[in-house]
């Protein structure tokens, strides 16, 4: 950022950053969908407790350190963009980082896509690591098919969970519409966050924080449905209803699908996985 200012950046855009922007509550909710996921990496540690040594201390360190660093870095990054590019240039640019580099470090502009790819690759690895173990943990608790609770006999990794996570991720990106995907994903995430906060209130944890976050979740879930209902949100509602239709007969009442045992055995042999044991 200092380099941008020293090269005569357009600092006037910093004081007018919110001019000509929308004040519609629906647009505000969608904008939160579009940006909060980028700040949410710290939460992954709470979903891989079994992989951590001294999880209470590790989660505290990672949470506070990453929240602070990520917020500082992202804010400085956005400030640096606005000191070099105008708001119109930001909106029109197909790749903001490349447009920024072409003005600040023209000789290295070609490297920006490579650096971004490396950054994204790291994010993909963390996400895959997280969700595969989340599937593995859920299956071990009896909430998913047994084969997904198993680990590879040599690598000791949750291979079925890794494969399922990769398949679901590939299906989600098929429409190639990032904004629709964010709307769908954000709606589901904040719905279940709201359920989490409601449970926290039930267990009488610090009440003000939980109530505040519950109200915030309700705002993010209901506002887009009321102000600007889009098909992605209704798909998300169908996913929620579908999960309940699956949970009650097969988990709560213990019903089973004929052939599930053969399915588990087949993929156990193909993937060379065995039940997890501590």
PALUMNU-601087 format. One record per residue (C-alpha): x, y, z. Coordinates in steps of 0.25 Angstrom, whole numbers, plus 2048, in hexadecimal, padded with zeros to 3 digits. Example, Ala and Ser with C-alpha at 12.3 -4.5 7.8 and 13.67 -1.06 7.14 Angstrom:
REM PALUMNU-601087
8317EE81F
8377FC81D
END
This chain:
REM PALUMNU-601087
800800800
80C809803
8118077F6
80480A7EF
8038177F7
81181B7F3
80E8197E4
8038237E5
7F781A7E8
7E981F7E7
7E68217F6
7DA8297F3
7D281C7F0
7D48187FF
7CB823804
7C08207FA
7C18117FA
7B280F7FD
7AC81A7F4
7A38157E9
7A18077F1
7948017F4
78D802802
7837F77FF
7837ED80B
7827E2801
78F7E67FA
7967E8807
7927DA80B
7977D57FD
7A47DD7FF
7A77D680C
7A57C9805
7AF7CD7FB
7BA7D1805
7B97CA812
7BD7BC80D
7CB7C280A
7CD7C6819
7C87B881E
7D47AF81D
7D77B082C
7CA7A882E
7D079B828
7D8798834
7CC79583C
7C878A832
7D5783833
7D7781842
7DC773841
7E7777838
7EC782842
7F578084E
7F078885A
7E478D852
7DF79785D
7EC79F85C
7EE79D84D
7E07A2849
7E17AE852
7EF7B284B
7EA7AF83D
7DD7B683F
7E37C3845
7EF7C383C
7E97C082F
7DD7CA831
7E67D5834
7F07D3829
7E57D081E
7DE7DC821
7EA7E5821
7EF7DF814
7E27DF80D
7DF7EE811
7ED7F280D
7EB7EB800
7DE7F17FD
7E37FF801
7EF7FD7F7
7E57F97EC
7DE8067EE
7EB80F7EE
7EE80A7E0
7E18077DA
7D480E7D9
7C78087DE
7C38077CF
7D08007CB
7CE7F67D7
7C07F37D2
7C47F17C3
7D17EA7C6
7D07DB7C3
7DC7D87CD
7DE7E47D7
7EB7DF7DC
7F17DE7CD
7EC7EC7CA
7F27F17D7
7FF7EB7D4
7FF7F17C6
8007FF7CC
8097FC7D8
8127F17D3
8107F07C4
81C7E77C3
8167DC7CC
8087DD7C8
8097D07C1
80C7C97CF
7FF7CE7D5
7F67C27D0
8017B87D4
8027BE7E2
7F27BE7E3
7F27B07DE
7FC7AC7E9
7F47B37F3
7E77AC7EE
7EE79E7EE
7F17A07FD
7E37A4800
7DE7977F8
7E778E800
7E279480D
7D3793809
7D5784804
7DD781811
7D1786819
7C5781812
7CA773810
7CC77281F
7BF778822
7B876D819
7C1763820
7BD76882E
7AE76982B
7AE75A825
7B5756832
7AA75C83A
7A0753832
79A75F82A
79F75A81C
7A374D815
7AD74481C
7B7744811
7B9753813
7BE750821
7CA74881C
7D874C81A
7E2746810
7EA73A815
7F8740811
7F6750811
7EC75081D
7E575B815
7D575C814
7D6758805
7C7757803
7C4764809
7CF76A800
7C97657F4
7BB7697F8
7BF7777FB
7C67787ED
7BA7737E6
7B177D7ED
7BA7887EB
7BB7857DC
7AC7857DB
7AA7927E2
7B47997D8
7AD7937CB
7A379F7CA
7B07A97C9
7A87B47CF
7B07B87DC
7A57C27E1
79A7B87E0
7A37AE7E8
7A77B87F2
7987BB7F4
7947AC7F5
7A07A97FF
79F7B6807
7907B380A
7927A580E
79E7A9817
7977B481E
78B7AB820
7937A1827
79B7AB82F
78D7B0834
78A7A2839
7977A1840
7957AF847
7877AA84B
78D79D851
7987A6858
78C7AE85F
7867A1863
79279D86A
7937AB871
7A07AF86C
7A37BE86C
7957C3868
7977D1862
7A27CC857
7997C0853
78C7C8852
7937D384A
7997C9840
78C7C1840
7857CE83C
7907D1831
78E7C382B
77F7C582A
7817D2823
78B7CC819
7817C0817
7747C7816
7787D480F
77C7CE801
76F7C6801
7667D2804
76D7DD7FC
7737D57F0
76F7C77F0
7787BF7E6
7777B17E2
7847AD7E9
77E7B07F6
7727A77F4
77C79C7F0
78279E7FD
77579D804
7727907FD
78078B801
77C78E810
76E78880E
77577C807
77F77A813
77377981D
76C76F814
778766814
77C769823
76F76482A
76C757823
77B752822
78175882E
77775B838
76E74F836
77A746831
774742824
77E73C81A
77F73B80A
78072D805
78D72A7FF
795734808
79E72980D
7A27257FF
7A57337FB
7AE735808
7B5728805
7B772B7F6
7BE7387F8
7C5733805
7CC7297FC
7CE7337F0
7D473E7F8
7DB735802
7D673C80E
7D373681C
7CB73B828
7D2746830
7D774283E
7DE74B848
END
